[in-house]
């Protein structure tokens, strides 16, 4: 009897949580649990004490619908937001709650306590009448002085409306949705600045094909590992920045602005839309593990790519940027960690660190580059694994920028593997074109 009793006692929680998990999309032959981008799936503990909750894959949402999962276990919590919809909007604050109508852009607020939604609750927002939803924005709460008290309760968001991404800045400059684990978006056209800044628990973002722009620090300081873009996205400054766990971006980036992909230390692969015609400065600085950058387009005119274009991107050994016209370009490492540029891999003792069918490890549009930035070095390849032959070949590619001996521009090889043995003849070749050669 005791054995049977133990089996029953242990089975009850598992049966319960199985029912309270989440609604999977129906497929032929039954249901299949949906796995979000990056392999994330909702934790089984997310459950409403009053019954099963529905955090269905966002693709099942009707147009002009928003669903938000909130955590109400910590006692009294307030949550406030406004929605733009021509004829107003309707909110159901929980499955057992009566729907409440709000005017266009009016602030809706609810304080949860231990009498309702004691554990987790899904807030459902829909349009009222025919006026479509076009925006959602978190707002300051009235009941608490500390506006950020609502952030710990936001766990998951799914939206389907045409407009900008959900604004998580609460109308007061706070940008800390730090408990948010996943966000699914349909028909969103752009990701606004700071919308997901400091979402330190974020594991999954799903972009629709309608989204073509990512604002400044939109996806910053998160723990996201994989990003899948639904379309080619224009990236503004610091757009996808300082995400220490981000490994890969599936999809194409367009016209990346300054520092737009910097400080993503685990990022290893990026594809730039070949229709891109402009690049900002210091785009990939401190992307330590970046290995592959694909760009086959043509930059319109020479631009300043910064003093830290690919600073400490030590895993890149070859770089084909034949369409890049530059005023300043840098791919330097540091003395304790040389960038692999030129090093390549070794096979039977033969160095292979050059582009295929080429004599150099890095190609720019040298003929149409001005290297005209006023701050030297205009071309910084210091602390790399370039050997003497590679440095000599690169010097030969430099455009003439001034009279012999004028030192109008500077190329820097200091600390590179072959710098100490660079011949006077190679240096003189650069000097004759108006370059100062530092080694």
Secondary structure by P-SEA (a helix, b strand, c coil): caaaaaaaaaaaaaaaaaaacccccccccbbbbbbcccccccccccccccccccccccccccccbbbbbbbccccbbbbbbcccccccccccccccccbbbbcccbbbbbbbcccccccbbbbbbbbcccccccbbbbbbbccccccccccccccbbbbbcccccccccccccccccccccbbbbccccccccccccccccccbbbbccccccccccccccccccbbbbcccccccccccccccccccccbbbccccccccccccccccccccccccccccccccccccccbbbbccccccccccccccccccccccccccccccccbbbbccccccccccccccccccccccccccccccccccccccccccccccccccccccccaaaaaaaaaacccccccccccbbbbbccccccccccaaaaaaaaaabbbbcc
